[in-house]
Amino acid sequence: MTDSSALALSGNAAATDDDGRFTVTAPLEVSQILQNLARRAVLLTADLDGGRGFFLTSIVAVDAETGQMWLDATPNAAQAEQVLSAAQLTCAGSLDKVQIQFSCSGMAPDECGGRPAFRVALPQSLSRLQRREHFRIQTPVVAPLKCLVTVVRDGRPARIELVVADISCGGVSLAIAPGQFEPAQGESYPCTIVLPGTGSVNTAIEAHHAHIQRGAHGKESTRCGFSFVNPAGPMVTAIQRYILNLERERRAKAAG
């Protein structure tokens, strides 16, 4: 995958796991990637520490000399107080199909360009997800996420309800029972995904790879990977919210 905007990885960037996530620690590289995010006005999901909530923001400005940057402030006064009292924000967004994530602390109220902003210290490092375009998360087994796919049968459109095995901002993996649906590679299908606590998203998915998977009792099903076709910004935001909510719930259960 080529990222012409963000700097290429060098000896200052080290791989941290097998899914292609790299940590960039060189101050020059970190500041230039952040400046690219600001220049593109990339929408970021900012997660407050301890699962206290999240909000959508973007980098307004970066000052590498003073080691500071400014994030667009949330218009919600109560949420702004939560941000200012948080020990850390974890921000994530996509730049040229490369997922960027970083954490920052020491949030202070300020203004930038005549609008309210949060002033924070530049993060000392950030991570880039190289091999996969988006972070992918498995969906719950209990009360599974459903995807309604529209197919043509006997010359008429028909809707099939399929279970979403995992999801990212770039696509889904669907579990398909024998005889239920045989997607054609490269073919696109309209679909609706109902995201609990977030709402429904209507889009089209393009079929890619498929493989047979055998369950605990020997029951076989097909797992097929699909990519979203030209996903709109609000849809990507809705999926980001769902993923954050799911991650928050899992962290709370693990801590409980």
N, C-alpha and C positions, 0 to 999 in steps of 0.2 A: 504494500500500500504506500503511495507516495503522498507526502504532505508538503506542498511547496510553500505554505505560509509559515508553519512552525519549523524551527531549526531541526536539522537532522541530528539524531542521537550521536553523542560522542563518548569519549572515555568518562565523562562526568555523569553519564546516565547509566544506571544499572538495572538489569531485569530483576523483578521481585517475585514473579510467579510464572506459571506455565501458560497463562492465557494471553501473554503478550503485553502485560502491563509493565511499563518502564518508569523509573523514578528519575526525574531530571533535577539536579542539585546545583549546577553551575548558575550563579546569579545572573549572568548575561542572558543565558538561554531562558531562564525562568521569566525574567522581565520582558524579553522579546515575545515569548508566547503569550503572556498576559496582555501585552500591547496589541497583539494580533486579535485577541478576544475582544478588546475594547474597540479596535478599529472596525471590526465586523459587527459590533453591537450584538454579540452572541448572547442568547438568553441562557441564564444560569439558574439552576435549582440550588438554593442555599438551605441546607439542613442544619437546624440548631442542635447543639449538643444535648445528649440525653433524650433524644426523641421528643423534644419540646415543641416541635413544629417545623415548618419550612415556608419559604416564600420565594418568589421569582424575582430575579434581579439581573443586572449586567454591570460590567466594569465601565465606569464613566471615564476614568483617567488613571494613568500610571506615571509615577515619578520615581525613576530608578535612582536618581541622585540622593533623594531623601529617604528612599526605601519605603514609600507609601503608595497606596492606591485608594481609589474611591469607588464604592459600590452604590448603585442606585438604591435609594431608601424605599422601604415599603410605605404606602400611604396610610396604613392602618396604625394608629397611634399605640394601641395596646401591643401589637406585634413588634413595633419599633422598640418599645421598652424591653420586650423579651430579647430582641437581637442585641441591644446594648448591654444587657446583663448576662448574656451567654458567654461561656468561656471560649467557645470555638464555633466557627461556621465551616461547614464542609460544602464547597461549591463544585458543581459538575455541569459540563456543557460539551457540545460537539463542535469541533473546528475541522472543516474539510474531512468529515467522516471519521475523525480521530477523537475519541472520548478523552476529555481533559478533566482532571479532578485535582483540587487543592484545598487546603485548610488554612484559615486565617483567624487571628485573635486580636484582642485589644480594640474592639470596635468603638468608635467615638462619633458623635453627631457632628455633621459639618455640612458645607454647601460646596457644590462644584458646578460651574457653568450656570449659576443662578438657580439651581434646584437642590432640594435636600439630598444628602448623601451620607453614607457611612464611610468614615476614614479608617483604614486598617493598615497594618504593617504588611509589606510584601511577604508572601509565603517563602520560606527557605527552600521549598521543594514542591514539585507537582508531579502527577503521574499521567502517563499517556497510554491509552489502550491501543496497541499497534495491530495485533492480528485480527481481532474482531472489531467491527465498527462500533458496537454498542455493548454495554453491560447487559448480560442475559440472566434472568432470574427464573427459577422454577416456581410454578404456581401451586397453591394449596391442593392437597389430595382431597381433603374434606371441603365441601362446597367449592368444587373446581370452577375455574374461569371458563366461560363458554364462548364459542365463536360461531356465529350463524353465517354459513357460506351459501351463496346463491349459485346453483348449477343448472344446467339445462337437461331436462329429462323428457323424452318423448316430445321434443319440440317446445316444451314449456319450462319456464323458470321454476325451480324448486329450492327450498331452503333446508339445509342440513345443519343440525346442531352438533358441533364437535368440541371436544375438550382441548383446552390450551395447555400443553405440557410445560412450555416456558415461553417467556416474552421478553422483548427488548424494544428500544425505540426504533429498531430497524426491521423487526419482523417477529414471527411466531413459529413455534413448532407445534403441530397439531397431532393428536392421537386419533387414528382412524381405524375403526373396526372393519373386519373383512366384509366386503360387499357394500360397505357404506358409501364409499367415495373413492374414485381412482383419479387423483389429479394428474394432469399432463404436464411434464416438465416444460417450463417457459410459458405456460398458460396463466392468465390472470383471472381472478374470480372476485366479484363484489362480496363484501362481508361486513358484519356488524359484531363488535366486541363490547360487551357490557362490563365496565370496570367498576367494581363496588366502591362506593363513596366518591366516585369521580364522574361517572356518566358514560354514555355510549359513544363509541367512535365508529364512524362509517368510512370505509376505505376499500381499497382493492389489494389483494395479495397475489404475488407471483410465485408459483410452485418451483422448487429447486430439488434438492436431494431428498431421498426417502430410504428408509431401512425398516426391516422387520424387527419388532421387539417382543420378547416373550416375558409375560408377567410371572408372579410368584406361583400361580397355579397352572402354569403352562399355557395360559391364554395368550394368543398372539394378536398383535395390533401393528399397524404401520405408523411410524413417526415420519412426518413430512415437514421439511423446513420451507417456510415461505418468507419472502421479503415484502415489506409494504411498498406499494407503488406510489411514488411522489407524495409521501406523507406531509400533511399540512402542519404548520407550526403549532396550532392549538391541539392537534391530535398528539403530537410528540410530547407536549406539555402534560396532557392528560395521562399519558403512559408513564412519564417521569413521576407524576404524583402517585400513581398506583404503585409503582416500584418502591418509592420512598415509604409509603404507608405500609407496604408488605414487609419491608426491611425493618421498619420501626416496631411492628407487631412481633416479629421474630426476635428482635433484640430484647423486647420487654419480657417475652416468655422465657428466654434464656436466662435473663437476670432474675426472674421471679422464682 
